Amino acid sequence: MPVPRAPVVVSIGGSVLVTGEGDGPYFDRLAERLRRLGRAFPLAVTTGGGRTAREYIRLGRALGLTEFELDEIGIDVTRLHARILAARIGPPAPHRPPTTIADAVHEIHRGSPVVLGGTEPGHTTDGVAALLAVRLRAARVVNATNVAGIFTEDPRSHPRARRIERMSWAEFRGMVHRESSGAAGQEFLFDRTGAEALARARIPLAVVSGRDLDNLERAIRGRPFDGSRVEP
């Protein structure tokens, strides 16, 4: 019997999914790619909340909601994005995305791809993707963002920012801890919990632009791609 291929986990940022420009056609093309890739090997996809979640979190914070409540609001938005993407992919993707990592593991053994949003307060969808990858013993995690990799500074506001092609896990963890505080709705490089989990499990991470679907597919398949790599 053929040996099953190792799973791949993809974390798609909400700032990639919903930009206000060409979102419908992008969802169509993304769903078609994920449907096809999910037939080739076990594939799990997490969806972020992006600016939609940040707007609701900003409103909730102004109204005096707690950080726990704000996290729950953000999770609701990520699950909405997951439901839209899963519905566009169609069967075998569950039309009601899993709400826990254990449920996602169960579903991926029934069919692929599986799409989910957030799971619990304190974990971003990057963190969910990382923890799911550890549970699945994934071959890699691909982080699809609104920039083309990991940069020395934010390339959207610093034109001279340099892309870092390869990083060790020690270097990446240091960068993540410097840039993130853990507050609900914060936009940052990667989740602290996720970075620690992937580093311990020695699972490679690829960071790519999520709107370049040809390049995203190469990264998912483990082929040469344009972006950044974090490796043991």
Number of C-alpha atoms within 10 A of each C-alpha: 3 4 5 9 11 13 20 26 30 26 26 28 23 25 21 21 27 19 13 8 9 10 12 12 10 17 17 13 15 21 20 15 16 24 22 13 18 21 13 15 17 22 23 28 27 29 32 30 30 23 19 17 23 20 14 16 23 14 13 16 15 9 9 10 14 12 18 14 16 24 22 19 20 26 26 17 23 26 24 18 24 28 22 16 24 25 17 18 25 14 14 17 25 22 18 15 24 22 16 16 20 11 12 21 17 13 20 21 11 14 17 25 30 31 33 32 31 30 20 16 16 18 20 30 28 29 24 26 31 32 22 25 26 21 13 19 15 21 19 25 28 27 29 29 22 20 19 18 24 25 18 12 13 15 16 10 8 11 9 12 14 14 17 14 15 16 16 13 22 14 11 21 21 12 15 19 16 10 15 15 13 17 12 24 22 14 16 12 20 21 26 23 21 24 24 19 18 25 21 12 16 16 21 18 25 25 27 26 21 25 19 15 16 11 18 26 18 13 25 22 17 14 11 10 18 18 22 21 22 25 18 14
